């Protein structure tokens, strides 16, 4: 009897505790829902096309406060950061690898999003060479208004320096958000066109997908198509390197002719989205924002940290939310990937310089374009592979094995180009 009584008491107490716990949880949920119902507190009506983030900040103060921090220069990481140092001085081989192209005159590490337009306007690539208005696409929040005013093709074709005087400085909330709901939106036609070309309906994109897609409006490889220099993403065949290379081969495209070798060259831009798409994080459903704009708790609200920066400056929130291991172990793992990739990049540069030397020597000995055709095509292919990883801003981290594969091919092709050039030289020396 005593045992039965004890059992009843135990069951009663357990049930009471569980009931109290559930009740407390429901109260907490309802309280947070009540708080959330007041968010955002609409202080002002934000007009369509409003580019000033300070105005947006009246309604979305948490996001604005963190976005303002993109003005801070955090300094360098081992292979990046936000310090505006010259990459040409740090990696002088780039001067010869891009000989005859504007990047051989000026190429700096980018600063934060706040400086997107300032740094673009002041780069020697704009001052030394006339650039199309298409360059504004990723550097000014006023791009949608300019496109509406001028039309898509005219916007692209108009010289950059004819449009730059009255541009807003850098990125803004309007680049990625609807002013009424803060819903993520696509505002750049080139990305929308490329996704439609791939058969992807952005209307059906999930929020998690959009947390990468809004970044992919700019952090991608692109080229200027036709006389109007229309900004175009080369994705018809797919996002991987081989598909992009085939795309350029199919349309017989070149960005410039190499000043030393005469090879028809491709200048890769910043294919973060493409390389990330082949990596483990993408396959696991991790978005760009999860690492570069991780969620933080602001009162009852979970909001994205808009201080867009390298995860190395924010290991705890950017990495340890998923990876429950010590920070020093995560930093070491990142260093292994990036040090390995950087070493492969330097080896690729050495091989490419040797190929350039051999082709130049063969030309001096009288070799013709026909005799050098194989060497020139290999030079183009090897350089594009090096550039794909060099100009991608993760130093291999977004997809380590793919980065190593591409750089291995770069070295192999560069050495083949060198050999083909020496064979052409020997033919003309005999």
C-alpha positions in Angstrom: 0.0 0.0 0.0 2.8 2.4 0.9 4.5 1.6 -2.4 1.3 2.4 -4.3 0.9 5.7 -2.4 4.6 6.6 -3.1 4.0 5.8 -6.8 0.9 8.0 -6.9 2.7 10.8 -5.3 5.7 10.5 -7.6 3.4 10.5 -10.7 1.5 13.5 -9.4 4.6 15.5 -8.6 6.2 14.7 -12.0 3.0 15.6 -13.8 2.8 18.9 -11.8 6.4 19.7 -12.7 5.8 19.0 -16.4 2.6 21.0 -16.4 4.4 23.9 -14.8 7.2 23.6 -17.3 4.9 23.6 -20.2 2.9 26.5 -18.8 6.1 28.5 -18.4 7.2 27.7 -21.9 3.9 28.8 -23.3 4.0 32.0 -21.3 7.5 32.7 -22.6 6.5 31.9 -26.2 3.5 34.2 -25.9 5.6 37.0 -24.4 8.1 36.8 -27.1 5.4 36.7 -29.8 3.9 39.8 -28.2 7.3 41.5 -28.3 7.9 40.3 -31.9 4.6 41.7 -33.0 6.0 45.1 -32.3 8.9 44.5 -34.7 9.7 46.4 -36.8 8.4 49.5 -35.1 7.7 51.6 -38.1 9.1 55.0 -37.4 9.1 56.2 -41.0 7.8 55.1 -44.3 10.8 53.9 -46.4 10.3 54.9 -50.0 11.2 52.5 -52.8 14.7 53.2 -54.0 15.8 54.8 -50.7 19.5 54.2 -50.6 20.5 55.9 -47.3 20.9 53.2 -44.7 20.5 55.7 -41.9 16.8 56.1 -43.0 16.4 52.3 -42.9 18.0 52.3 -39.5 15.1 54.3 -38.0 12.9 51.2 -38.5 15.6 48.5 -38.2 18.1 49.9 -35.6 19.7 46.5 -34.7 20.7 45.8 -38.3 21.8 49.3 -39.0 24.0 49.5 -35.9 25.9 46.4 -37.1 26.0 47.5 -40.8 27.7 50.8 -39.8 30.6 48.7 -38.5 31.6 47.8 -42.1 33.2 51.2 -42.1 35.8 49.9 -39.6 39.1 48.7 -41.0 39.6 45.5 -39.0 43.1 44.9 -40.4 44.5 41.8 -42.2 43.8 38.1 -41.9 46.6 35.8 -43.2 45.2 36.1 -46.8 42.6 38.9 -46.7 40.8 41.0 -44.2 39.8 44.7 -44.7 43.2 46.5 -45.0 43.6 48.1 -48.3 47.1 46.8 -49.2 48.5 46.3 -52.7 48.4 42.7 -53.9 50.7 43.6 -56.7 53.4 44.5 -54.2 52.8 41.3 -52.1 52.6 39.0 -55.1 54.6 40.7 -57.9 54.2 37.8 -60.3 50.6 39.2 -60.9 52.1 42.1 -62.8 53.4 39.8 -65.5 50.5 37.4 -65.4 48.1 40.2 -66.2 50.5 42.1 -68.5 48.6 44.4 -70.9 45.5 44.5 -68.6 44.4 47.1 -66.1 44.8 44.7 -63.1 48.6 44.7 -63.7 48.6 48.4 -62.8 46.4 48.4 -59.7 45.0 45.5 -57.6 44.3 46.0 -53.9 42.7 44.0 -51.1 39.1 45.3 -50.8 37.8 47.0 -47.6 34.4 46.6 -46.1 31.1 47.1 -47.9 30.9 50.7 -46.8 33.8 51.4 -49.1 32.5 49.6 -52.2 32.0 52.7 -54.3 34.9 54.8 -52.8 37.5 52.1 -53.5 36.1 51.5 -57.0 36.1 55.1 -57.9 39.7 55.5 -56.7 41.2 52.4 -58.3 43.8 52.9 -61.0 41.8 50.5 -63.1 39.2 53.2 -63.5 41.5 56.1 -63.7 43.9 54.5 -66.3 41.4 52.7 -68.4 37.8 53.7 -69.5 35.4 51.3 -67.8 31.7 50.8 -68.6 28.9 51.7 -66.3 28.4 48.0 -65.8 31.1 48.3 -63.1 28.7 50.3 -60.9 26.4 47.2 -60.7 28.1 45.9 -57.5 29.6 49.1 -56.2 26.6 51.5 -55.7 23.2 51.2 -54.2 21.9 53.5 -56.9 22.2 50.8 -59.6 18.5 49.9 -59.7 17.5 53.6 -60.2 20.2 54.1 -62.9 18.9 51.0 -64.7 15.3 52.3 -64.4 16.3 55.7 -65.7 18.7 54.7 -68.5 17.5 51.2 -69.4 19.6 48.0 -68.8 21.8 48.2 -72.0 22.4 52.0 -71.9 23.3 51.7 -68.2 25.9 49.1 -69.0 27.3 50.9 -72.0 27.6 54.4 -70.5 31.2 55.1 -69.4 31.7 54.6 -65.6 33.2 58.0 -65.2 30.1 59.7 -66.7 27.9 58.2 -64.0 30.1 58.2 -60.9 29.9 61.8 -59.7 26.6 61.6 -57.8 26.7 58.0 -56.6 26.0 57.0 -53.1 29.0 55.6 -51.2 28.9 51.8 -51.1 26.3 49.2 -50.4 23.0 49.8 -48.7 20.0 48.0 -47.2 18.1 48.5 -50.5 20.5 46.2 -52.3 19.1 43.2 -50.6 15.8 44.1 -48.8 12.2 45.1 -49.4 11.7 48.4 -47.5 8.4 47.4 -45.9 9.0 43.8 -44.9 12.8 43.4 -44.9 12.2 40.4 -47.1 15.3 39.4 -49.1 15.0 40.5 -52.8 17.0 40.3 -55.9 17.8 43.8 -57.3 20.5 43.1 -59.9 19.3 42.0 -63.4 22.5 40.1 -64.3 22.0 37.5 -61.5 18.3 37.2 -62.2 19.0 36.7 -65.9 21.6 34.1 -65.2 19.4 32.1 -62.8 16.5 32.2 -65.3 18.9 30.9 -68.0 19.7 28.0 -65.7 16.0 27.3 -65.3 15.8 28.5 -61.7 12.7 30.4 -60.6 13.7 32.8 -57.9 10.1 33.2 -56.8 10.3 29.7 -55.4 13.6 30.2 -53.5 13.6 29.5 -49.8 14.8 32.1 -47.3 17.9 30.0 -46.7 18.7 30.0 -50.4 18.1 33.8 -50.6 20.6 34.2 -47.8 23.2 33.2 -50.4 21.5 34.5 -53.6 21.5 38.1 -52.4 25.3 37.8 -52.0 25.6 36.1 -55.4 24.3 39.3 -57.1 27.9 40.5 -56.8 30.3 37.8 -55.5 30.5 36.0 -58.9 32.4 35.7 -62.1 31.1 37.9 -64.9 32.0 39.4 -68.3 30.9 42.3 -70.4 29.0 41.0 -73.5 28.8 42.7 -76.8 29.4 46.4 -77.8 27.1 47.6 -75.0 29.2 45.8 -72.4 26.2 44.1 -70.9 27.0 42.5 -67.6 26.6 38.8 -68.0 27.2 35.8 -65.8 28.6 32.8 -67.8 26.5 30.1 -66.2 24.5 28.5 -69.0 26.5 25.3 -68.8 26.7 25.3 -65.0 28.5 26.9 -62.1 31.7 24.8 -61.9 35.0 26.0 -63.4 34.9 23.5 -66.4 31.4 24.6 -67.4 32.4 28.3 -67.2 35.5 27.7 -69.3 33.5 25.8 -71.9 31.0 28.7 -72.0 33.8 31.1 -72.9 35.3 28.7 -75.5 31.8 28.3 -77.1 31.5 32.1 -77.6 35.2 32.6 -78.5 35.6 35.2 -75.8 38.6 37.0 -74.5 39.1 39.9 -72.1 42.4 41.0 -73.4 45.5 40.0 -75.4 48.5 39.2 -73.2 51.2 41.9 -73.7 54.1 39.4 -73.6 52.8 36.3 -75.2 49.9 37.4 -77.4 47.6 34.8 -75.9 43.8 35.5 -75.8 43.2 35.8 -72.1 40.3 35.6 -69.6 40.3 37.8 -66.5 38.4 36.0 -63.8 36.7 38.3 -61.3 35.6 37.0 -57.8 33.8 33.7 -58.1 33.0 33.2 -54.5 29.4 31.9 -55.2 30.6 29.5 -57.8 33.4 27.9 -55.7 31.3 27.8 -52.6 28.6 26.0 -54.6 31.0 23.0 -55.0 32.0 22.9 -51.4 30.8 21.0 -48.3 29.1 24.0 -46.7 26.9 24.6 -49.7 26.0 20.9 -49.9 25.1 20.9 -46.2 22.7 23.8 -46.6 24.9 26.4 -45.1 24.4 29.9 -46.6 26.9 32.7 -47.2 25.1 34.7 -44.4 25.4 31.9 -41.9 29.1 32.4 -41.8 29.6 36.1 -42.8 26.4 37.5 -41.2 25.6 34.9 -38.5 22.4 35.3 -36.4 22.7 37.1 -33.1 20.2 37.6 -30.4 18.9 41.2 -29.8 16.4 41.1 -27.0 13.6 38.8 -28.2 14.7 39.0 -31.8 17.1 36.8 -33.7 18.7 39.0 -36.4 21.5 38.7 -38.9 24.7 40.5 -37.9 25.1 43.0 -40.7 28.8 43.6 -39.9 29.8 41.6 -43.0 33.3 40.4 -42.4 35.7 37.4 -42.5 34.6 34.6 -40.1 38.1 34.7 -38.7 37.1 37.9 -36.9 34.1 36.2 -35.4 34.9 32.5 -34.9 32.4 32.1 -32.0 29.3 33.1 -33.8 30.4 32.3 -37.4 31.8 28.8 -36.7 31.2 27.4 -33.3 27.4 27.5 -33.6 27.8 24.4 -35.7 31.3 23.2 -34.8 31.5 22.4 -31.1 35.3 22.4 -30.9 37.8 24.8 -29.5 38.4 28.1 -31.4 42.2 27.4 -31.7 41.4 24.1 -33.5 39.1 25.8 -35.9 41.6 28.5 -36.7 44.3 25.8 -37.2 42.0 23.9 -39.6 41.4 27.1 -41.6 45.1 27.9 -41.7 45.9 24.4 -43.1 43.5 24.9 -45.9 44.5 28.4 -46.8 48.3 27.9 -46.4 48.0 24.8 -48.7 46.0 26.8 -51.3 48.4 29.8 -51.1 51.4 27.5 -51.6 49.7 26.0 -54.7 49.0 29.6 -56.0 52.6 30.6 -55.7 53.7 27.4 -57.5 51.2 28.1 -60.2 52.5 31.7 -60.6 56.1 30.3 -60.9 55.0 27.9 -63.6 53.0 30.6 -65.5 56.0 33.0 -65.4 58.2 30.3 -66.8 55.7 29.7 -69.6 55.5 33.4 -70.4 59.4 33.6 -70.5 59.5 30.6 -72.9 56.8 32.0 -75.2 58.5 35.4 -75.3 61.8 33.8 -76.1 60.2 31.8 -78.9 58.7 34.9 -80.4 62.0 36.7 -80.3 63.5 33.8 -82.2 60.9 34.2 -84.9 58.2 31.7 -83.9 54.9 32.5 -85.6 51.4 32.5 -84.0 50.7 29.2 -85.8 53.8 27.6 -84.3 52.9 28.9 -80.9 49.2 28.1 -81.1 49.4 25.2 -78.6 51.5 27.1 -76.2 49.1 30.1 -76.3 46.0 28.1 -75.7 47.7 26.3 -72.8 48.8 29.7 -71.4 45.2 30.9 -71.6 43.9 27.8 -69.8 46.5 27.7 -67.1 46.2 31.4 -66.3 42.4 31.2 -66.1 42.6 28.4 -63.6 45.1 30.3 -61.5 43.0 33.4 -61.7 39.8 31.5 -60.7 41.3 30.6 -57.3 43.5 33.7 -56.9 40.6 36.1 -57.4 38.2 34.1 -55.3 38.4 35.6 -51.8 38.5 32.6 -49.5 42.0 31.3 -50.5 40.5 27.9 -51.1 38.4 27.6 -48.0 35.0 27.6 -49.8 36.0 24.4 -51.6 39.5 23.1 -50.7 39.6 20.0 -52.9 38.2 21.8 -56.0 40.7 24.6 -55.5 43.6 22.1 -55.3 42.3 20.3 -58.4 42.0 23.5 -60.4 45.5 24.7 -59.3 47.1 21.3 -60.1 45.7 21.7 -63.6 47.0 25.2 -63.8 50.6 24.1 -63.0 50.4 21.2 -65.4 49.1 23.3 -68.3 51.6 26.1 -67.6 54.5 23.5 -67.8 53.0 22.1 -71.0 52.9 25.6 -72.4 56.5 26.2 -71.5 57.5 22.9 -73.2 55.5 23.7 -76.3 57.1 27.1 -76.5 60.6 25.7 -76.2 59.8 23.2 -79.0 58.7 26.1 -81.2 61.9 28.0 -80.3 64.1 25.0 -81.2 62.3 24.7 -84.5 63.1 28.3 -85.4 66.7 28.0 -84.1 67.6 25.1 -86.4 
